[in-house]
Structures are given as structure tokens and as C-alpha cells.
Amino acid sequence: MPNHTTVLQEVGQAFRDHGITAAITALIGGTIALLAAVSRRAFTNDAMLSRLDRELLAERDRVDRQRAEDRKSDADRLNRIETDIRAMRNLMFEAFQRGHSD
């Protein structure tokens, strides 16, 4: 009488024969995959942080340039106001002097 085994029995026998080896291989493979994922994430985060640092530096430079431009505009405006005040003061002084001499 021939000894026939089913495919399921053969798979079961292969798992029993190679179960520990397969489990260790899966564990090592899973560990390597996990390390690769963590490393990729870490490098991605480093790259993102570097990009954000560059963007922050560019934004700070832009803000500093804008502030310098605003300060210059304010200084020019104050200079014009002071010039106008002096002109009005001199005009009023001359008018007052003429009023006393008349």
C-alpha cells in the first residue's frame, strides 16, 4: 500500500522541520527591516530639520532686511518731519520778529 501524503501534511512537516530556522530568519529579517525603517525615519527627520533650519534662516534674513528698510523709511520720515518743524519754527519766528518791528 503506497504511503501518500497531502500537500497540507507536507507543509506541516516542513514547518515542523524548519520552524525554528524560519522563526529565527523572520526575526532577523524583521529586526533588519525595523532598523532600516528607523534609520530612514531618522535621516528623513534630519533632512527635514536641515530644510527647516535653512527656511528659518532665510525667513530671519528676510525679516532683518525688512526691519532695516522700515528703520530707514522711519528715519527718512522723521527727518522730513523735523525739517518741516524747523521750517515752520523759522517762519513763525520771522513772522513774530516782523510783528514786533512794525
DAZI-V222061 format. One record per residue. PSI is psi in whole degrees, -180 to 180 (NA if undefined). D_LAST is the distance of its C-alpha to the last C-alpha in Angstrom with 2 decimals. Layout:
BEGIN
psi	d_last
PSI	D_LAST
PSI	D_LAST
END
This chain:
BEGIN
psi	d_last
123	147.77
148	144.58
98	141.62
136	138.64
149	135.19
166	132.27
-41	128.89
-39	127.41
-38	130.04
-39	129.31
-43	125.55
-43	126.31
-40	128.60
-39	125.98
-40	123.37
-40	125.80
-38	126.70
17	123.16
-50	121.12
-43	119.96
-44	119.17
-40	117.22
-43	115.35
-43	114.45
-43	113.39
-40	111.24
-46	109.72
-45	108.91
-42	107.60
-40	105.50
-44	104.10
-42	103.19
-42	101.57
-44	99.59
-40	98.45
-42	97.44
-43	95.44
-43	93.72
-45	92.98
-43	91.63
-42	89.44
-45	88.21
-36	87.40
-43	85.76
-41	83.62
-43	82.75
-40	81.79
-42	79.72
-40	77.99
-43	77.27
-43	75.84
-38	73.70
-43	72.49
-42	71.50
-40	69.74
-43	67.94
-43	66.83
-41	65.60
-41	63.71
-42	62.13
-43	61.06
-44	59.59
-42	57.71
-42	56.44
-41	55.23
-42	53.54
-42	51.85
-42	50.66
-42	49.28
-42	47.60
-41	46.08
-43	44.74
-43	43.29
-42	41.70
-42	40.30
-43	38.85
-45	37.36
-37	35.83
-43	34.47
-41	32.79
-46	31.41
-39	30.06
-44	28.51
-41	26.86
-45	25.61
-42	24.15
-43	22.47
-40	20.99
-46	19.96
-39	18.25
-43	16.54
-38	15.36
-44	14.34
-40	12.24
-42	10.68
-41	10.17
-41	8.78
-36	6.14
-35	5.51
-30	5.57
-17	3.82
NA	0.00
END
